[in-house]
Amino acid sequence: MDVETSLSWRGPYWYAGRRPRRSSNGDAPEDLDVSLISMFDRRSKLPMALPAAIVVDISILENDRRDEFFSWLLPQIRLLASEVPFYILTGSDDILPPGLQPTAIIDKVVPDEVLLMLICIHQRALLRSEEAQLRRRIFGRIPGFGSAPHHSGTSSLLVVGLSGRFLEWQDASEEKVEVVGAFDGSMAVEFMSKRAFDAVVIDAPFEDAVDYMQQIRRDARFAGLPVLAVCEREEDLVQLFRNGASDVLVGENRKETLASRLNSATRFGKRRRLADRVLAESHMWLRQQIHQGGLGVDEYTNYLEACSNGLAARGLDLWEMRLQPENFGIAVTSAEELEDINTTLLSIADATSRDEDLVCLVKDFGPVAVLKNEAGTTRLQKRISSILTHTVL
């Protein structure tokens, strides 16, 4: 799984029944958390401080209260300054109200450490999706760039295994989602390298399921893909989560519940894939601008302003690093030498930064790296200094 070990932004947890475990690296104080059941019983307005995540264990709500609870909760979620991860924890027999579109629907026995990891992963995924939308709005569509095969295609679900339930998965999926079968993990990875899939269901015995998940997760292209595992024995459920499952389907699920869980996974997977595609295309385009003098100053400043405003809604800062040679003690004697040094600095920054960070050459400014957290600037500074120390320019 695309393992994230820290939250992208910190804040209280809004919870009903299950309070997410805190990490050890400076989460918001526990006394700021919001009990949704207590607030709902009083019909109170929720605070506007952005939560780190919203977690609702639907099994603690009586069936006749669920519609009213979500009618109270959902409008308040929509009023938040930014989107946050929203989870429904459920069991096989729970009835889910129609119209919910959470980030993920997960079995309620998900281990604490896996739930925290999923929150970290989904926080970053939301930031990447917003970054992709921002680049498309500021830089426009980029003609002439073909998508990688694993980014291209219609919305699809890949079913791995030989359980004989393929028709059930087709029946539970939305009509517009194509369902494709693969015998094993090797075939699954081969299929996934040739076309896009938004989610994977592994429907196989426990040992095979773990092996197939590991094959998929080892490939960086699919590390963040939603993977649901079918569990025949309840004692295997936790281990499937700990071996890379985004959700585990236990026993016989209600058709409506199964459909909700599959559709939630494919919806998130499609969003992730579209963000991957836009970021990959913009990365290629920005690299080409190096040979055309760089990105225009107006485009760059518009990007900085919009990106800074978006991050501020989450309490985050934007970190801009100007990568001029003089900032690293490099003396430049000619225009040709400057071009070579700029290319070297951009290559180091490109390799060190995440793909949602902006690394580019800006006309009149030179090379820049726009990072989403302070730790990234420290890491990049050390990396550049280390390489330049052992490189003759």
Phi, psi and omega in degrees: 000153179290082194286123172249134184254359178214156179285145175286324171221152184253156180175177178291161171261136168263124187219151172228103177091316183237115177265122180300146176289144178272152174276178183261014186240051167087036175296166176298149181302144183297331183288354174272350180298154184243121173278111183293327179294316179297317180293322180294318180300328178267355185054043182273158172279140180282151177295155183267357174299129187294123178282158174289326179192162177238125184232122180237116172274104190291341183290343180275355178261126174299148184307322184282355178257348190294314181299317181294320180300311182288332174295330176280319187282312190300317178299328180285328174297319181294340180277351180296152183294332180215160178288143178230158176299134184229120186241141168250120174264132189215169170243177184296329186261358182288143178263123181264133176299146179289155173088356178288140175227066179287168174298320179203149171248123191228146175301138188291350177269012178307130181298152181305314184291329177287319177299316178297318179298318179296322177299315179299316180298314184287328173301311179297321179299321178295318178297321180293320178297317179293323177296318179297316178298320180295315180296321179296322181288319184278314185267345181080176176290149185248098183289152173087002180253112177281144181282151173297150183306322183282001172255351191255149175122174179281169179297127188217151176240130178256126178253122184248126179129171185238045184282340184087009181258021185303318181295329177295319179293321176298316183295326183278343182275156176297153183300326184279356179265121177279133181252125183237141181255146174225141184291320187209184184295321180297316178294322179299312180297322178297315178299317185292336178282345186254346180199166184276142168230141183265344177198161180230137169247126176256110184245082187208164175304158190309307184298318178294319181300316178298316180297316181295319179298318181295322177298319180290315185290336179292338180272117186302332181295334187243013186297328181260008182290135175298125179235119178256135180245138175274135183238119179275330182242128183300330181292345178268351190300308184297320181294327176295319175300314185288346177260012170119002180285136173282331176206156179233128181260115186255131173060209181270117177268145169304144181302317182293321179293317179299317179299319180297319181291318177295315183292325175298317180294314182292325178297314178295318180298321178295318179298317178299316182296318180296321177296316178303316183295313181296317180295322178294317179294316181293326178298315178298317182294317180295324177295324178292330181295340178302323183276000178240024177092351177106173178290143179296147182298319180297315178300318183293315181292325175297319178298312181303315182295313182294318181293318179298318179296320180294318180290326181299328179297338178260005182078022182252155177252155175261136182243113180257126176246119172276122187261041178293144182305321183296335178291347180240019176072026181258124177270132182249131184248349181205162179296323180294320179294322179298319180297318180295317181293318178301317179297319179296314181296319179294321180295319179296314180296321180297318182286334185270330186273164173280161185289345175274354171279148181262118176239120184199168171262130180245130179304134179073345179256326186094196181289141178220155171229125179251112189248155186264359176205156184294326180301328179295324179292319179297316179298317181292318178301314180295320181295315180296313181299319181296316182291318181294329179298328184250019181234136175265115182261000000 
